[in-house]
Amino acid sequence: MLLLGIETSCDETGVAVYDRQAGRLLAHAVHSQVAMHEAYGGVVPELASRDHIRRLVPLTRQVLEEAGRSAAMLSAVGYTEGPGLAGALLVGASFAHALAYSLGIPAIGIHHLEGHLLSPLLATPSPQFPFVALLVSGGHTQLMRVDGVGRYVLLGETQDDAAGEAFDKTAKLLGLGYPGGPALSKLAEQGVAGRHRLPRPMIGSGDLDFSFSGLKTAVLLSLRQESPRPEDLARAFVDAVVDVLVAKCVRALETSNLDRLVVAGGVGANRQLRAALDTQAARHGFDVFYPEPELCTDNGAMIAFAAALRMEDLSAGSDFSVKPRWDLAAV
């Protein structure tokens, strides 16, 4: 049973083929629009939608060829139904439903964050349910309790900027361009720890919520008042974000009485975060799981896999719709 996965929620066009019977990913490809949006300092929704239109057919042909399969062999098409940019979602949904209709197979709408949440199950070793999940990306920072597919309880979330958003905004303050998150992390590796002390917002709040907008403001004030070396300030910023994320993860595991943590989303590829979580896992006796680095960013593989897990419940497929705003706990 083969599933095609299509991801078009923002500025990456992702397509993948997953073999449900064999339980393995056969092929996947991602086209990033970073170069196109860089000139504008951020994603331009109309340009993103038009680029998805240009890329979907060639990418679909590419992954089917790499998988050694034909479209006629597909059993279902999974696509990102939301959340995301409305126009970009419409492109993926339209393509998925048209292809599925032409083949007489179901089209299955998938929550973008559910794709990220379940993507570590594609790795080896993979986590068993239940677990705590940290979803950390440019648009979301959430802690979830996961008891099974579709069984999600929100434990805490950001009250303002997501961690990845704070990374990109801070990188811009340091003149690193767009998207600046990876560049900021790399610059931080050259910095000296402790030369600048930035706040750890809400680290002692007693709950599992986050706040990162004040941290970005603290970076701006440091730039104006101290004339710091960029690499040292980058190190201070990354250390502050990592400290908060790790502290909240440990607290979430303790309050949930669980010993498995899953980290997913673009920031989940951050080396400093992974190193800090691995250290705490050894110290506190819990296991931590990550998706493969190439599956941390938006991709079709996670959508195909999530659709495969939902095939039995959604064998008739989904009605045509997109949901730019969609609460994962309501899935």
C-alpha positions, -999 to 999 in steps of 0.1 A, spaced: 0 0 0 16 32 -12 9 67 -1 20 100 -16 26 128 8 23 165 -1 34 194 21 28 230 10 20 249 43 46 276 38 78 280 19 88 244 12 73 221 -13 76 186 -1 66 153 -18 72 117 -6 63 81 -13 57 59 17 52 21 16 27 13 44 30 -24 41 68 -24 43 68 3 68 94 24 51 100 56 32 108 49 -5 117 84 -17 112 121 -8 122 155 -21 119 190 -8 122 223 -27 130 253 -5 119 288 -14 145 305 8 165 321 -21 133 336 -35 121 351 -2 155 362 10 152 395 -9 121 404 10 133 394 45 105 370 50 79 348 32 57 365 6 25 344 6 15 351 -31 50 342 -43 50 311 -21 17 299 -36 29 304 -72 61 285 -66 42 256 -51 22 254 -84 54 253 -104 71 226 -82 44 201 -74 42 182 -107 79 179 -113 86 168 -77 58 142 -78 73 127 -109 107 128 -94 99 109 -62 77 83 -80 107 77 -104 131 75 -75 108 51 -56 104 29 -88 67 32 -87 39 48 -108 10 70 -99 -14 41 -107 1 21 -78 -8 47 -52 -35 38 -26 -40 73 -11 -27 108 -12 -20 126 21 -17 164 21 -13 192 46 -47 206 53 -35 231 78 -23 252 96 -4 274 73 -7 300 46 -41 298 30 -30 302 -6 -2 277 -2 -25 252 15 -50 255 -13 -24 246 -39 -15 214 -21 -51 205 -14 -62 211 -50 -34 190 -64 -39 162 -39 -77 160 -45 -74 162 -82 -48 135 -84 -67 113 -59 -100 118 -79 -83 109 -112 -70 76 -96 -101 68 -77 -83 68 -43 -88 88 -11 -72 121 -3 -64 125 34 -60 159 50 -32 159 77 -25 185 104 10 200 97 20 197 134 8 161 136 32 154 108 61 169 127 49 152 159 49 117 144 80 121 123 104 107 149 86 74 145 103 72 111 137 71 128 155 41 144 150 37 173 115 51 174 96 61 205 66 41 219 34 58 231 29 76 254 54 104 253 59 141 258 65 160 226 83 194 221 71 210 189 96 238 182 97 256 149 94 290 133 57 292 139 51 270 169 65 262 203 43 237 222 46 209 247 21 180 241 13 148 258 9 121 231 -10 89 241 -15 77 205 -23 88 170 -49 116 174 -47 115 211 -30 148 220 -32 170 251 -17 205 251 5 210 281 20 245 273 27 268 245 43 301 237 25 332 246 41 353 219 70 346 195 78 310 188 114 299 194 122 297 157 107 331 151 128 346 179 159 330 163 151 346 129 143 380 144 175 380 165 196 370 135 182 400 117 192 422 145 227 408 142 228 414 104 226 377 95 199 380 69 169 357 63 163 330 74 188 336 101 181 307 126 208 283 113 233 311 107 227 324 143 233 289 157 265 286 138 277 320 149 270 311 185 294 282 183 322 308 180 311 328 210 322 327 246 296 315 271 288 339 300 301 371 285 265 384 283 237 374 305 203 374 289 170 367 307 154 332 307 117 342 302 92 322 322 117 296 332 105 298 368 68 304 360 57 271 374 38 262 343 47 249 309 42 280 288 69 300 270 77 336 260 105 347 237 96 382 226 113 398 256 145 378 249 146 394 215 142 428 230 170 421 255 193 414 225 183 447 210 191 466 242 225 448 245 234 459 210 225 495 218 242 497 252 272 473 252 286 471 216 292 433 221 309 409 198 281 394 177 293 358 183 292 363 221 257 378 220 245 350 197 259 325 222 241 342 250 208 342 230 211 305 221 220 295 256 190 314 270 165 297 246 180 263 251 179 267 289 142 276 288 133 248 264 152 221 283 138 232 317 102 231 305 108 197 289 121 183 321 92 198 340 67 184 315 81 149 319 80 151 357 44 164 358 32 138 332 51 110 350 66 99 316 102 91 306 101 96 269 106 129 251 101 135 214 115 167 198 102 178 164 101 208 142 128 229 125 145 240 158 147 204 167 177 202 144 196 227 165 228 211 178 230 231 210 194 220 219 201 184 212 233 184 232 216 200 262 186 176 261 210 146 258 228 158 289 196 162 309 183 128 296 214 111 311 210 131 343 173 126 349 170 91 333 146 97 304 149 89 267 149 115 240 141 110 204 146 132 173 136 129 137 164 126 111 178 161 105 165 162 69 130 156 83 131 184 109 121 210 83 87 208 65 86 178 42 63 154 25 76 123 43 60 133 76 27 139 58 28 106 40 36 88 72 9 105 92 -16 97 64 -5 60 66 -12 59 103 -46 74 98 -56 52 68 -80 30 88 -98 58 105 -100 79 73 -104 52 46 -130 72 28 -107 102 26 -113 139 36 -136 165 21 -118 193 2 -108 219 28 -79 239 41 -76 252 77 -50 281 80 -57 280 117 -62 246 133 -57 235 169 -38 203 171 -56 192 202 -89 193 182 -76 168 156 
